[in-house]
Amino acid sequence: MSLDLTPHLRPLPDNDEILIPSRQMPAYVGLSQQTLARWRHEGKGPEYVKIGRLVAYSAGAVRQWLEQMRRASTSERPNQAVGSINRY
C-alpha cells in the first residue's frame, strides 16, 4: 500500500463568475484562511471581493492567480514566469 501525501484540492468551478467564500478557499488552493487574510492585508494573493463582512474570491480571479504562480524552474523569479501578469 502506498501513502499519498499530496493535498487533495477541489477543482475550481468552471464558471469564472462564481464567488468562493474565504472560509472555503483552503479547499481550493491549499492555504490556510489566516494566510489568505494576511495576504489580503499585504496586497498579495488572488484579487477578492468584499461585501460588508463577506470576503470572497471569484473562480476566475483564483484561476488567473494560479496561472501567475506557474514556474518553469525553481530558479525562476515571479516576473519571469510563463504567462506572468503583474498586478502592480
Legacy VTK file of the C-alpha trace (Angstrom):
# vtk DataFile Version 3.0
C-alpha trace
ASCII
DATASET POLYDATA
POINTS 88 float
0.000 0.000 0.000
1.380 3.441 -0.940
0.909 6.565 1.109
-0.350 9.568 -0.889
0.845 12.771 0.803
-0.291 15.153 -1.928
-3.056 17.511 -0.871
-6.460 16.799 -2.324
-7.646 20.134 -3.645
-11.108 20.750 -5.015
-11.292 21.754 -8.675
-12.321 25.350 -9.310
-15.842 25.875 -10.637
-15.992 26.154 -14.432
-17.959 29.411 -14.211
-15.430 32.211 -13.540
-18.165 34.396 -12.016
-18.895 32.050 -9.096
-17.817 33.532 -5.771
-15.957 31.316 -3.326
-16.245 32.458 0.328
-12.857 32.914 2.018
-13.634 30.142 4.527
-13.838 27.666 1.600
-10.652 28.818 -0.158
-8.274 26.417 1.660
-10.023 23.521 -0.107
-9.210 25.097 -3.499
-5.681 26.457 -3.007
-4.241 24.581 -0.020
-3.533 27.726 2.003
-4.973 28.486 5.427
-7.613 31.145 6.000
-5.067 33.014 8.140
-2.511 33.083 5.324
-5.113 34.379 2.870
-6.213 37.050 5.384
-2.601 38.163 5.899
-2.015 38.251 2.155
-5.139 40.398 1.668
-3.701 42.849 4.200
-0.322 42.796 2.412
-1.841 43.129 -1.075
-0.767 39.621 -2.118
-2.667 36.622 -3.436
-5.726 36.500 -5.658
-7.974 39.524 -6.048
-11.044 39.358 -3.830
-14.454 40.926 -3.336
-15.639 42.341 -0.042
-19.364 42.773 0.502
-19.973 44.020 4.021
-18.144 41.482 6.183
-18.133 38.783 3.492
-14.827 38.194 1.730
-14.998 36.056 -1.393
-12.903 35.230 -4.427
-14.237 34.781 -7.935
-13.245 31.488 -9.512
-11.796 33.464 -12.427
-9.555 35.573 -10.176
-8.281 32.460 -8.420
-7.644 30.736 -11.754
-5.730 33.782 -13.053
-3.661 33.991 -9.851
-2.812 30.282 -10.041
-1.656 30.750 -13.641
0.629 33.563 -12.448
2.205 31.122 -9.968
3.244 28.736 -12.777
7.013 28.276 -12.974
9.324 26.505 -15.426
12.139 26.051 -12.871
12.861 26.594 -9.184
15.325 29.379 -10.004
12.753 31.399 -11.933
11.634 34.698 -10.422
7.909 35.536 -10.365
8.238 38.237 -13.062
9.992 35.727 -15.350
7.233 33.131 -15.061
5.494 31.716 -18.089
2.305 33.731 -18.573
3.119 36.060 -15.689
0.845 39.056 -15.232
1.862 41.763 -12.786
-0.947 43.408 -10.809
1.152 46.473 -9.971
LINES 1 89
88 0 1 2 3 4 5 6 7 8 9 10 11 12 13 14 15 16 17 18 19 20 21 22 23 24 25 26 27 28 29 30 31 32 33 34 35 36 37 38 39 40 41 42 43 44 45 46 47 48 49 50 51 52 53 54 55 56 57 58 59 60 61 62 63 64 65 66 67 68 69 70 71 72 73 74 75 76 77 78 79 80 81 82 83 84 85 86 87
